[in-house]
Amino acid sequence: KLLDYINSLQDGLNTIIGESGISLSGGLKQRLIIARSLFRKPKILIMDEATNSLDMENEKSIMEILNLIKNDMIVLLVTHQKNLLDYCDKVYILKDNNLAEVEK
């Protein structure tokens, strides 16, 4: 989902984004981090508030991509956003130092 943005840049992939991506918005940095993580094809992907810097459209796109590839890896999603729970197969809540599965 970053390809359109990269293609819109004058120098494309050769664009200098500065130290730690200083010239990128928070959402673009977040999408780049997620893309880099997925590129490595991990067996387990842990995402802690990974979509908090994204707008609703990009958040939905990322979650749909994760939904498509979740059979190839274990995805652990830590979030306070209840709308993301619809993409999860199992939901757990941590309360008073106890972890409990929640019925969906």
Rosetta constraint file for C-alpha pairs under 8 A:
AtomPair CA 1 CA 61 HARMONIC 7.91 0.50
AtomPair CA 2 CA 6 HARMONIC 6.24 0.50
AtomPair CA 2 CA 31 HARMONIC 7.40 0.50
AtomPair CA 2 CA 32 HARMONIC 7.54 0.50
AtomPair CA 3 CA 7 HARMONIC 6.00 0.50
AtomPair CA 4 CA 8 HARMONIC 6.24 0.50
AtomPair CA 5 CA 9 HARMONIC 6.75 0.50
AtomPair CA 6 CA 12 HARMONIC 5.17 0.50
AtomPair CA 6 CA 13 HARMONIC 6.29 0.50
AtomPair CA 7 CA 12 HARMONIC 5.37 0.50
AtomPair CA 7 CA 13 HARMONIC 7.89 0.50
AtomPair CA 8 CA 12 HARMONIC 6.96 0.50
AtomPair CA 9 CA 15 HARMONIC 7.06 0.50
AtomPair CA 10 CA 15 HARMONIC 7.39 0.50
AtomPair CA 11 CA 15 HARMONIC 4.89 0.50
AtomPair CA 17 CA 21 HARMONIC 4.95 0.50
AtomPair CA 17 CA 22 HARMONIC 6.42 0.50
AtomPair CA 17 CA 23 HARMONIC 5.36 0.50
AtomPair CA 17 CA 24 HARMONIC 6.73 0.50
AtomPair CA 18 CA 22 HARMONIC 5.25 0.50
AtomPair CA 18 CA 23 HARMONIC 6.08 0.50
AtomPair CA 21 CA 29 HARMONIC 6.94 0.50
AtomPair CA 24 CA 28 HARMONIC 5.92 0.50
AtomPair CA 24 CA 29 HARMONIC 6.15 0.50
AtomPair CA 25 CA 29 HARMONIC 6.25 0.50
AtomPair CA 26 CA 30 HARMONIC 6.15 0.50
AtomPair CA 26 CA 53 HARMONIC 5.85 0.50
AtomPair CA 26 CA 54 HARMONIC 7.80 0.50
AtomPair CA 27 CA 31 HARMONIC 6.20 0.50
AtomPair CA 27 CA 53 HARMONIC 4.84 0.50
AtomPair CA 27 CA 54 HARMONIC 4.82 0.50
AtomPair CA 27 CA 55 HARMONIC 7.49 0.50
AtomPair CA 28 CA 32 HARMONIC 6.10 0.50
AtomPair CA 29 CA 33 HARMONIC 6.17 0.50
AtomPair CA 30 CA 34 HARMONIC 6.29 0.50
AtomPair CA 30 CA 50 HARMONIC 7.07 0.50
AtomPair CA 30 CA 51 HARMONIC 7.15 0.50
AtomPair CA 30 CA 53 HARMONIC 6.59 0.50
AtomPair CA 30 CA 54 HARMONIC 7.32 0.50
AtomPair CA 31 CA 35 HARMONIC 6.09 0.50
AtomPair CA 31 CA 54 HARMONIC 7.87 0.50
AtomPair CA 32 CA 36 HARMONIC 6.09 0.50
AtomPair CA 33 CA 37 HARMONIC 6.20 0.50
AtomPair CA 34 CA 38 HARMONIC 6.21 0.50
AtomPair CA 34 CA 50 HARMONIC 7.69 0.50
AtomPair CA 35 CA 39 HARMONIC 6.02 0.50
AtomPair CA 36 CA 40 HARMONIC 6.70 0.50
AtomPair CA 37 CA 41 HARMONIC 7.23 0.50
AtomPair CA 37 CA 42 HARMONIC 7.49 0.50
AtomPair CA 37 CA 45 HARMONIC 7.71 0.50
AtomPair CA 38 CA 42 HARMONIC 6.94 0.50
AtomPair CA 41 CA 73 HARMONIC 7.94 0.50
AtomPair CA 42 CA 73 HARMONIC 6.72 0.50
AtomPair CA 43 CA 72 HARMONIC 7.32 0.50
AtomPair CA 43 CA 73 HARMONIC 4.70 0.50
AtomPair CA 43 CA 74 HARMONIC 6.19 0.50
AtomPair CA 44 CA 73 HARMONIC 5.54 0.50
AtomPair CA 44 CA 74 HARMONIC 4.63 0.50
AtomPair CA 44 CA 75 HARMONIC 5.92 0.50
AtomPair CA 44 CA 76 HARMONIC 7.58 0.50
AtomPair CA 45 CA 73 HARMONIC 7.11 0.50
AtomPair CA 45 CA 74 HARMONIC 6.12 0.50
AtomPair CA 45 CA 75 HARMONIC 4.81 0.50
AtomPair CA 45 CA 76 HARMONIC 6.17 0.50
AtomPair CA 46 CA 75 HARMONIC 5.97 0.50
AtomPair CA 46 CA 76 HARMONIC 4.73 0.50
AtomPair CA 46 CA 77 HARMONIC 6.13 0.50
AtomPair CA 46 CA 78 HARMONIC 7.76 0.50
AtomPair CA 47 CA 75 HARMONIC 7.47 0.50
AtomPair CA 47 CA 76 HARMONIC 6.08 0.50
AtomPair CA 47 CA 77 HARMONIC 4.90 0.50
AtomPair CA 47 CA 78 HARMONIC 6.05 0.50
AtomPair CA 48 CA 77 HARMONIC 6.09 0.50
AtomPair CA 48 CA 78 HARMONIC 4.60 0.50
AtomPair CA 48 CA 79 HARMONIC 6.43 0.50
AtomPair CA 49 CA 77 HARMONIC 7.48 0.50
AtomPair CA 49 CA 78 HARMONIC 5.78 0.50
AtomPair CA 49 CA 79 HARMONIC 5.01 0.50
AtomPair CA 49 CA 80 HARMONIC 7.49 0.50
AtomPair CA 50 CA 77 HARMONIC 7.99 0.50
AtomPair CA 50 CA 79 HARMONIC 7.97 0.50
AtomPair CA 51 CA 59 HARMONIC 5.82 0.50
AtomPair CA 54 CA 58 HARMONIC 5.93 0.50
AtomPair CA 54 CA 59 HARMONIC 5.61 0.50
AtomPair CA 55 CA 59 HARMONIC 6.03 0.50
AtomPair CA 56 CA 60 HARMONIC 6.05 0.50
AtomPair CA 57 CA 61 HARMONIC 6.28 0.50
AtomPair CA 58 CA 62 HARMONIC 6.14 0.50
AtomPair CA 59 CA 63 HARMONIC 6.20 0.50
AtomPair CA 60 CA 64 HARMONIC 6.08 0.50
AtomPair CA 61 CA 65 HARMONIC 6.23 0.50
AtomPair CA 62 CA 66 HARMONIC 6.21 0.50
AtomPair CA 63 CA 67 HARMONIC 6.05 0.50
AtomPair CA 63 CA 84 HARMONIC 7.71 0.50
AtomPair CA 63 CA 87 HARMONIC 6.87 0.50
AtomPair CA 64 CA 68 HARMONIC 6.33 0.50
AtomPair CA 64 CA 87 HARMONIC 7.87 0.50
AtomPair CA 65 CA 69 HARMONIC 6.47 0.50
AtomPair CA 66 CA 70 HARMONIC 5.70 0.50
AtomPair CA 66 CA 75 HARMONIC 7.89 0.50
AtomPair CA 67 CA 87 HARMONIC 6.70 0.50
AtomPair CA 69 CA 73 HARMONIC 7.05 0.50
AtomPair CA 70 CA 74 HARMONIC 6.28 0.50
AtomPair CA 70 CA 75 HARMONIC 6.46 0.50
AtomPair CA 79 CA 84 HARMONIC 7.70 0.50
AtomPair CA 81 CA 85 HARMONIC 7.50 0.50
AtomPair CA 82 CA 86 HARMONIC 7.89 0.50
AtomPair CA 84 CA 88 HARMONIC 7.31 0.50
AtomPair CA 85 CA 91 HARMONIC 6.96 0.50
AtomPair CA 90 CA 101 HARMONIC 7.26 0.50
AtomPair CA 90 CA 102 HARMONIC 7.56 0.50
AtomPair CA 90 CA 103 HARMONIC 7.97 0.50
AtomPair CA 90 CA 104 HARMONIC 7.63 0.50
AtomPair CA 91 CA 101 HARMONIC 5.77 0.50
AtomPair CA 91 CA 102 HARMONIC 5.43 0.50
AtomPair CA 91 CA 103 HARMONIC 7.29 0.50
AtomPair CA 91 CA 104 HARMONIC 7.28 0.50
AtomPair CA 92 CA 99 HARMONIC 6.45 0.50
AtomPair CA 92 CA 100 HARMONIC 5.35 0.50
AtomPair CA 92 CA 101 HARMONIC 4.22 0.50
AtomPair CA 92 CA 102 HARMONIC 5.47 0.50
AtomPair CA 93 CA 99 HARMONIC 5.70 0.50
AtomPair CA 93 CA 100 HARMONIC 5.50 0.50
AtomPair CA 93 CA 101 HARMONIC 6.42 0.50
AtomPair CA 93 CA 102 HARMONIC 6.79 0.50
AtomPair CA 94 CA 98 HARMONIC 5.51 0.50
AtomPair CA 94 CA 99 HARMONIC 4.59 0.50
AtomPair CA 94 CA 100 HARMONIC 6.64 0.50
AtomPair CA 95 CA 99 HARMONIC 6.61 0.50
